[in-house]
Amino acid sequence: MATPDFVLALREKIGTAPLWLSGVTAVVIRGDEVLLVRRSDTGAWTPVTGIIDPGEQPAVAAARETLEEADVVAVPERLARIGVTEPIVYPNGDESQYLDLTFRLRWVSGTPAPADGENLEARWFTLDDLPPMSDDMLGRLSAAVDDRVETRFEI
């Protein structure tokens, strides 16, 4: 996974100590299909995820990550869910935890492809034929495909 330059700069100062970061999950919908990527680090199928750059609007980050990771242009429609991930310890010892903002996006154009090396595959799945995913990712996906207009808060 590509680590943003600002995170590398912080790591020079704090080492592997826990780092609180803001991230996005982009659930891209096309009709009755959802865009998923298979991560190169874990092999897991997930919606597109990524870190918000300093000063970047979260909805813009969701659209940017979708284009960078899956070569798909999509437009954010709504904030679907706000939650906090479990703490993560990476193989190099770095510790992080994320505030996750899950957005529902509408597909505009593009054929899914693993565009930046962070994923092994990118493709559409029908909502009734999803690959195995973690409960957390299923919760993010569920919040975005739900027709509710209000945001879900994980408590």
Phi and psi restraints in degrees (value plus and minus 20) as a CYANA .aco file:
   2 ALA   PHI     -92.6   -52.6
   2 ALA   PSI     108.2   148.2
   3 THR   PHI    -116.1   -76.1
   3 THR   PSI     107.0   147.0
   4 PRO   PHI     -79.4   -39.4
   4 PRO   PSI     128.0   168.0
   5 ASP   PHI     -76.6   -36.6
   5 ASP   PSI     -58.2   -18.2
   6 PHE   PHI     -86.2   -46.2
   6 PHE   PSI     -51.5   -11.5
   7 VAL   PHI     -91.0   -51.0
   7 VAL   PSI     -61.2   -21.2
   8 LEU   PHI     -80.4   -40.4
   8 LEU   PSI     -60.8   -20.8
   9 ALA   PHI     -84.2   -44.2
   9 ALA   PSI     -61.6   -21.6
  10 LEU   PHI     -84.0   -44.0
  10 LEU   PSI     -61.1   -21.1
  11 ARG   PHI     -82.9   -42.9
  11 ARG   PSI     -51.2   -11.2
  12 GLU   PHI     -81.7   -41.7
  12 GLU   PSI     -50.0   -10.0
  13 LYS   PHI    -110.1   -70.1
  13 LYS   PSI     -57.3   -17.3
  14 ILE   PHI    -129.5   -89.5
  14 ILE   PSI     -23.4    16.6
  15 GLY   PHI      46.6    86.6
  15 GLY   PSI    -155.3  -115.3
  16 THR   PHI    -114.1   -74.1
  16 THR   PSI     -14.6    25.4
  17 ALA   PHI     -75.5   -35.5
  17 ALA   PSI     135.1   175.1
  18 PRO   PHI     -74.7   -34.7
  18 PRO   PSI     115.4   155.4
  19 LEU   PHI    -145.5  -105.5
  19 LEU   PSI     106.2   146.2
  20 TRP   PHI    -111.5   -71.5
  20 TRP   PSI     102.4   142.4
  21 LEU   PHI    -149.0  -109.0
  21 LEU   PSI     135.7   175.7
  22 SER   PHI    -120.7   -80.7
  22 SER   PSI     113.8   153.8
  23 GLY   PHI    -155.0  -115.0
  23 GLY   PSI     148.1   188.1
  24 VAL   PHI    -146.6  -106.6
  24 VAL   PSI     130.7   170.7
  25 THR   PHI    -139.1   -99.1
  25 THR   PSI     107.0   147.0
  26 ALA   PHI    -128.5   -88.5
  26 ALA   PSI      88.2   128.2
  27 VAL   PHI    -118.8   -78.8
  27 VAL   PSI      83.9   123.9
  28 VAL   PHI    -115.1   -75.1
  28 VAL   PSI     105.5   145.5
  29 ILE   PHI    -130.3   -90.3
  29 ILE   PSI     116.8   156.8
  30 ARG   PHI    -156.1  -116.1
  30 ARG   PSI      79.6   119.6
  31 GLY   PHI      43.0    83.0
  31 GLY   PSI    -141.0  -101.0
  32 ASP   PHI    -121.1   -81.1
  32 ASP   PSI       1.4    41.4
  33 GLU   PHI    -135.3   -95.3
  33 GLU   PSI     135.5   175.5
  34 VAL   PHI    -149.3  -109.3
  34 VAL   PSI     122.3   162.3
  35 LEU   PHI    -103.1   -63.1
  35 LEU   PSI     107.6   147.6
  36 LEU   PHI    -149.3  -109.3
  36 LEU   PSI     132.5   172.5
  37 VAL   PHI    -142.7  -102.7
  37 VAL   PSI     129.8   169.8
  38 ARG   PHI    -123.9   -83.9
  38 ARG   PSI      93.1   133.1
  39 ARG   PHI     -85.7   -45.7
  39 ARG   PSI     119.6   159.6
  40 SER   PHI     -96.0   -56.0
  40 SER   PSI     -43.0    -3.0
  41 ASP   PHI    -102.0   -62.0
  41 ASP   PSI     -53.6   -13.6
  42 THR   PHI    -140.2  -100.2
  42 THR   PSI     -37.3     2.7
  43 GLY   PHI      59.1    99.1
  43 GLY   PSI     -18.3    21.7
  44 ALA   PHI     -99.1   -59.1
  44 ALA   PSI     125.1   165.1
  45 TRP   PHI    -104.4   -64.4
  45 TRP   PSI     111.8   151.8
  46 THR   PHI    -169.1  -129.1
  46 THR   PSI     143.8   183.8
  47 PRO   PHI     -85.5   -45.5
  47 PRO   PSI     149.5   189.5
  48 VAL   PHI     -84.1   -44.1
  48 VAL   PSI     115.7   155.7
  49 THR   PHI    -152.7  -112.7
  49 THR   PSI     138.8   178.8
  50 GLY   PHI    -195.6  -155.6
  50 GLY   PSI     150.8   190.8
  51 ILE   PHI    -112.4   -72.4
  51 ILE   PSI     118.9   158.9
  52 ILE   PHI     -98.5   -58.5
  52 ILE   PSI     109.1   149.1
  53 ASP   PHI     -92.2   -52.2
  53 ASP   PSI     132.5   172.5
  54 PRO   PHI     -74.4   -34.4
  54 PRO   PSI     109.9   149.9
  55 GLY   PHI      59.0    99.0
  55 GLY   PSI     -23.6    16.4
  56 GLU   PHI    -103.7   -63.7
  56 GLU   PSI     118.4   158.4
  57 GLN   PHI     -89.5   -49.5
  57 GLN   PSI     115.0   155.0
  58 PRO   PHI     -76.5   -36.5
  58 PRO   PSI     -61.8   -21.8
  59 ALA   PHI     -84.8   -44.8
  59 ALA   PSI     -55.9   -15.9
  60 VAL   PHI     -85.3   -45.3
  60 VAL   PSI     -60.5   -20.5
  61 ALA   PHI     -81.2   -41.2
  61 ALA   PSI     -60.2   -20.2
  62 ALA   PHI     -82.1   -42.1
  62 ALA   PSI     -64.6   -24.6
  63 ALA   PHI     -87.3   -47.3
  63 ALA   PSI     -61.0   -21.0
  64 ARG   PHI     -82.1   -42.1
  64 ARG   PSI     -67.8   -27.8
  65 GLU   PHI     -81.3   -41.3
  65 GLU   PSI     -57.5   -17.5
  66 THR   PHI     -82.1   -42.1
  66 THR   PSI     -63.8   -23.8
  67 LEU   PHI     -88.1   -48.1
  67 LEU   PSI     -65.8   -25.8
  68 GLU   PHI     -84.9   -44.9
  68 GLU   PSI     -61.3   -21.3
  69 GLU   PHI    -110.0   -70.0
  69 GLU   PSI     -50.9   -10.9
  70 ALA   PHI    -145.5  -105.5
  70 ALA   PSI     -19.2    20.8
  71 ASP   PHI      41.0    81.0
  71 ASP   PSI      13.3    53.3
  72 VAL   PHI    -141.3  -101.3
  72 VAL   PSI     114.5   154.5
  73 VAL   PHI    -112.0   -72.0
  73 VAL   PSI     107.7   147.7
  74 ALA   PHI    -164.0  -124.0
  74 ALA   PSI     133.5   173.5
  75 VAL   PHI    -134.8   -94.8
  75 VAL   PSI     106.6   146.6
  76 PRO   PHI     -83.1   -43.1
  76 PRO   PSI     115.5   155.5
  77 GLU   PHI    -126.9   -86.9
  77 GLU   PSI     -58.7   -18.7
  78 ARG   PHI    -186.1  -146.1
  78 ARG   PSI     137.1   177.1
  79 LEU   PHI    -101.8   -61.8
  79 LEU   PSI     100.5   140.5
  80 ALA   PHI    -118.0   -78.0
  80 ALA   PSI     -51.7   -11.7
  81 ARG   PHI    -179.2  -139.2
  81 ARG   PSI     125.1   165.1
  82 ILE   PHI    -145.1  -105.1
  82 ILE   PSI     109.1   149.1
  83 GLY   PHI    -174.5  -134.5
  83 GLY   PSI     154.8   194.8
  84 VAL   PHI    -142.9  -102.9
  84 VAL   PSI     112.2   152.2
  85 THR   PHI     -96.5   -56.5
  85 THR   PSI     144.4   184.4
  86 GLU   PHI     -88.4   -48.4
  86 GLU   PSI     133.9   173.9
  87 PRO   PHI     -78.9   -38.9
  87 PRO   PSI     125.1   165.1
  88 ILE   PHI    -141.9  -101.9
  88 ILE   PSI     115.3   155.3
  89 VAL   PHI    -135.5   -95.5
  89 VAL   PSI      97.6   137.6
  90 TYR   PHI    -100.7   -60.7
  90 TYR   PSI     141.1   181.1
  91 PRO   PHI     -74.4   -34.4
  91 PRO   PSI     -48.1    -8.1
  92 ASN   PHI    -104.3   -64.3
  92 ASN   PSI     -18.5    21.5
  93 GLY   PHI      76.2   116.2
  93 GLY   PSI     -31.3     8.7
  94 ASP   PHI     -81.4   -41.4
  94 ASP   PSI     117.3   157.3
  95 GLU   PHI    -132.7   -92.7
  95 GLU   PSI     115.7   155.7
  96 SER   PHI    -165.8  -125.8
  96 SER   PSI     138.4   178.4
  97 GLN   PHI    -164.0  -124.0
  97 GLN   PSI     126.0   166.0
  98 TYR   PHI    -143.4  -103.4
  98 TYR   PSI     117.0   157.0
  99 LEU   PHI    -102.9   -62.9
  99 LEU   PSI      97.1   137.1
 100 ASP   PHI    -124.6   -84.6
 100 ASP   PSI     108.6   148.6
 101 LEU   PHI    -130.5   -90.5
 101 LEU   PSI      91.7   131.7
 102 THR   PHI    -114.5   -74.5
 102 THR   PSI     104.2   144.2
 103 PHE   PHI    -131.9   -91.9
 103 PHE   PSI     126.4   166.4
 104 ARG   PHI    -113.0   -73.0
 104 ARG   PSI     108.4   148.4
 105 LEU   PHI    -142.0  -102.0
 105 LEU   PSI     130.6   170.6
 106 ARG   PHI    -123.2   -83.2
 106 ARG   PSI     108.0   148.0
 107 TRP   PHI     -81.7   -41.7
 107 TRP   PSI     117.0   157.0
 108 VAL   PHI    -133.2   -93.2
 108 VAL   PSI     -70.2   -30.2
 109 SER   PHI    -182.9  -142.9
 109 SER   PSI     147.7   187.7
 110 GLY   PHI      86.1   126.1
 110 GLY   PSI     127.6   167.6
 111 THR   PHI    -124.2   -84.2
 111 THR   PSI     102.6   142.6
 112 PRO   PHI     -75.8   -35.8
 112 PRO   PSI     114.2   154.2
 113 ALA   PHI    -174.9  -134.9
 113 ALA   PSI     126.8   166.8
 114 PRO   PHI     -90.6   -50.6
 114 PRO   PSI      81.0   121.0
 115 ALA   PHI    -108.4   -68.4
 115 ALA   PSI     -44.4    -4.4
 116 ASP   PHI    -146.0  -106.0
 116 ASP   PSI      -9.1    30.9
 117 GLY   PHI      66.3   106.3
 117 GLY   PSI     -27.4    12.6
 118 GLU   PHI    -100.5   -60.5
 118 GLU   PSI     -34.1     5.9
 119 ASN   PHI    -152.4  -112.4
 119 ASN   PSI     133.0   173.0
 120 LEU   PHI    -109.7   -69.7
 120 LEU   PSI     -51.6   -11.6
 121 GLU   PHI    -165.7  -125.7
 121 GLU   PSI     137.1   177.1
 122 ALA   PHI    -165.8  -125.8
 122 ALA   PSI     108.0   148.0
 123 ARG   PHI    -182.1  -142.1
 123 ARG   PSI     146.5   186.5
 124 TRP   PHI    -106.3   -66.3
 124 TRP   PSI     122.4   162.4
 125 PHE   PHI    -148.3  -108.3
 125 PHE   PSI     121.6   161.6
 126 THR   PHI     -93.5   -53.5
 126 THR   PSI     132.3   172.3
 127 LEU   PHI     -85.3   -45.3
 127 LEU   PSI     -41.8    -1.8
 128 ASP   PHI    -116.6   -76.6
 128 ASP   PSI     -11.3    28.7
 129 ASP   PHI    -163.0  -123.0
 129 ASP   PSI      35.4    75.4
 130 LEU   PHI    -102.1   -62.1
 130 LEU   PSI     128.7   168.7
 131 PRO   PHI     -92.9   -52.9
 131 PRO   PSI     146.7   186.7
 132 PRO   PHI     -79.2   -39.2
 132 PRO   PSI     116.7   156.7
 133 MET   PHI    -162.4  -122.4
 133 MET   PSI     140.9   180.9
 134 SER   PHI     -86.0   -46.0
 134 SER   PSI     138.0   178.0
 135 ASP   PHI     -79.6   -39.6
 135 ASP   PSI     -57.9   -17.9
 136 ASP   PHI     -81.0   -41.0
 136 ASP   PSI     -68.0   -28.0
 137 MET   PHI     -86.6   -46.6
 137 MET   PSI     -57.1   -17.1
 138 LEU   PHI     -83.3   -43.3
 138 LEU   PSI     -56.7   -16.7
 139 GLY   PHI     -84.6   -44.6
 139 GLY   PSI     -61.6   -21.6
 140 ARG   PHI     -83.3   -43.3
 140 ARG   PSI     -66.3   -26.3
 141 LEU   PHI     -81.7   -41.7
 141 LEU   PSI     -65.9   -25.9
 142 SER   PHI     -79.0   -39.0
 142 SER   PSI     -63.5   -23.5
 143 ALA   PHI     -82.3   -42.3
 143 ALA   PSI     -56.3   -16.3
 144 ALA   PHI     -98.7   -58.7
 144 ALA   PSI     -54.6   -14.6
 145 VAL   PHI    -103.7   -63.7
 145 VAL   PSI     -38.3     1.7
 146 ASP   PHI     -81.0   -41.0
 146 ASP   PSI     124.1   164.1
 147 ASP   PHI    -103.3   -63.3
 147 ASP   PSI     -16.6    23.4
 148 ARG   PHI     -81.3   -41.3
 148 ARG   PSI     124.5   164.5
 149 VAL   PHI    -113.2   -73.2
 149 VAL   PSI     -41.9    -1.9
 150 GLU   PHI    -101.7   -61.7
 150 GLU   PSI     134.3   174.3
 151 THR   PHI     -99.0   -59.0
 151 THR   PSI     119.8   159.8
 152 ARG   PHI    -105.9   -65.9
 152 ARG   PSI     116.9   156.9
 153 PHE   PHI    -132.3   -92.3
 153 PHE   PSI     103.6   143.6
 154 GLU   PHI     -98.9   -58.9
 154 GLU   PSI     104.9   144.9
